[in-house]
């Protein structure tokens, strides 16, 4: 197997570089495994699975750290201002609807009786 084929394989599996950076494996060992087993062997499943677990752990930690950094007073102030805005809009629409109803009403003339 050619070195260029191995380089292309490494590009499809970025998890291998994290093993080399952590000192768990070397590029020579990965190349030997690649030349013995090829690309499609089950031996690579281990490295794919552990990498996806590491990535999902990082995401969960980021979410937890994000919740830790939330200022509850700021959220409360945002909710209160949103409530004020909604009540203002409700008042505006309620006044508009009331004025539409009042403008369609015409009072009965004073000199006109019910039997006329």
Steps between C-alpha positions, in 0.01 A plus 500: 500500500629842409572783740264730312216252557575506873502881500159505333373248755624717788310796352179297523571404864608811691479307828836337427684829547358536852648161592838607367482835679408331830794259464280189492611403148755599239456562131728204430271263694196634318676458167594142587140423594383661178743299288405173677121537525404763244233767527190288539600283795314499831816603682425867414158488667665536840661828401183633341285420807738648758535818298125550476467442875771759568326752276160443665656537847645834399161618378331400824767677703462811290126503560543452874759777515268722301224450755740578782585836345138614465405806705148439632441868578568589140258234379235626743546856374466379142179313580353804677577728206345247264186487714478880495531502123229238461262686734565823307411329173187350657393844621557652156299232323223514760465880457495462123223241519300716744525803272381291202193390692422854620537653155247259348237596758265783401277643772127529436376855433326663796178585321449154353294251697478124470170501308609741226 
